[in-house]
Structures are given as structure tokens and as C-alpha cells.
Amino acid sequence: MGNTFGHLFRITTFGESHGGGVGVIIDGCPPRLEISAEEIQVELDRRRPGQSKITTPRKEADACEILSGVFEGKTLGTPISILVRNKDTRSQDYDEMEQKYRPSHADATYDAKYGIRNWQGGGRSSARETIGRVAAGAIAKKILYQVANVEIIGYVKRIKDLEGIVDPNTVTLEEVESNIVRCPDTESAERMIELIEKIGRQGDSVGGVVECVARNVPKGLGAPVFDKLEADIAKAVMSLPASKGFEIGSGFGGTLLTGIEHNDEFYIDDAGEIRTLTNRSGGIQGGISNGENIILRVAFKPTATIRKEQKTVTREGEETLLAAKGRHDPCVLPRAVPMVEAMVALVLCDHLLRHYGQCKVL
């Protein structure tokens, strides 16, 4: 249970961090969409480990294989299966964790729920599970772009207390990818990189915030009450490993304003479209997209597995100490950017298909 996400555009991820491989099955993708492993690989390369000096040194090419659902470069409308094989595993690094729980990791809770866990790399709780999400997200992005010219761009907004100045309405993918920390504010990016390197040398970790913008989202996506668009986005991004907070539009800052200060006043643009003068709603009102940019933020905690010695307990309930081995990100934020983009794309693609099925018939 809990491995499937979506309604009409539905994905199921599979695999463990140190097993034979990880991947995804995508059901509900429309037929005749041109897609290739090379296109999917572009997104996986943004997520893969070992891509820079501030990420985990685990060397994985994360090369994807499309096993089904695509013929002669086009989707068939049948389930698409994508596999990425694990190559560079060092399971012996986790021997100590077979008995010792990592503080703030999923070790203890997985044991509490299932009575068994894959302690090699964390199994399903590892961020390697997100490979399937990013692969599926690449397909969702292409559908959104072809059908509605939707563009989704994520970037690092903050690392610890270092915050970049970025305009979500104008930021480009080229600016995001211009440095290894994926913060378009180059001055802030340099300080962020220095901080991550320093923390990594100390055997510690830091967290931060990823901001994401979806542009050209059609009006009308989302549904009242339990399927509100921001509610589904919140669930999607909060299902990512290490995510601990979610904001959309004005977020918690909006609580400091009065109604007259916060409300987005309407006007008619030159094309005769209803627009808003401001966008404190973050592109969604009443759970339904209003045609403005959807702007959201996701908070990620510091990586739980660190080399610094910490107090913990064993599976038998004995107090002990743990200084974790293995290869881990001192900061998950740079690699979390494509993960956030993928989850936003999956939600928007699913709601787009639902909208066309429900509201675009007559």
C-alpha cells in the first residue's frame, strides 16, 4: 500500500535503494505521445547522485530502460514501465544500521509498522525511490507542455539561513542549472555552496527550501472540497523524502496581512481575460487554478544520516552510539529540485486529464 499516486495519470514506483533496481509503472498516459529514453534521461541526470562536489559521491549513471508502453518512439496508451538498475551499491556500509536506528530516519518507524525493514541503504525510504517519480514526471511535463504550454521550474530558494533573491515569474531553467546548488541568485549560490562544503566536512548536514513555479496553467484545474489542486500538490510534494513543510502563494506570511491587503483584485487584460493584479493566492483560488502562475515552496530538513556521533538505540532497546557510514548528501536541496518539479507535474497532468474528461466534452 502507498506506492501508487494519481487518478487518470497514475504511477506506481517500485524497488529498493540497494536492490536490483528501481523504477515506475505509468498507467493512463495518452497514446501517440512522442517520448524517448533520452528525454527522460535528461531529468534523471538532474536527480542522480555524484553529479557535483556537494552531493553524495555514490556513482550511479541512473540510465533508464523503457520496458513497455512505447513503440517506435510513441506511447501506446498502455502501461509504461521504466527501470533503472542499481550499480554502485556498498551494502557493507550499512552493517551497523542493521541493529542501530538512525535518529530522525525511517528505520524505527518501518520496524514498528512492518516488523522488518531493508536496512541496506534504507530500502524504500531511500531517496532512490524518487527515480521513478522523476522519470514519470518527465512524461507528465511533456504532456503539459504539448497540450497547454505549461512550464514548471524549481530552484533552491534557501539553504539554512542563506536565502536567494529570485523572481519566480521570470526565472529560467538555464539560470537554475548555471550552478551546482541550483539557486539562480549567483551570489547567494556561492555562499550556499561554501556552507554545504563546510557542513559536509564536519560530517553534518543542512536543510532548506525549494521554490517551484508552474506557468501557463489553464484555468479550471482542481475540484472542490477534497480534490482541491493545492491539497493534491501538498500531498505530492510532502510525500518526498525529507520534506517537512509546504506553502503556496503568500503561505504563512499571508497571516500577517489583513483581508484588504491580501486579496487579489480582479481586472480585465487586453485580451479580455479575467486576471488578478497580484498573486498572493499562488495561482489557486477555491482549490481551482485561476490562470495565474502557481508558486509554491517546500521545506526539506537536514539529511538524517550523518557521520557525527549521535545517541540512539538498538532494535533490542539498548542505548548506544552511532556515527553513520555510507555516502550521503550533506544537503538534499540541489537534487530535490527535479523531484519537486516532477511531483508538481504529475498532479497538474492528472488534473488536466480529469478536467478534459469532465469539463471539455460539451
Disulfide bonds with the S-S distance in Angstrom:
none
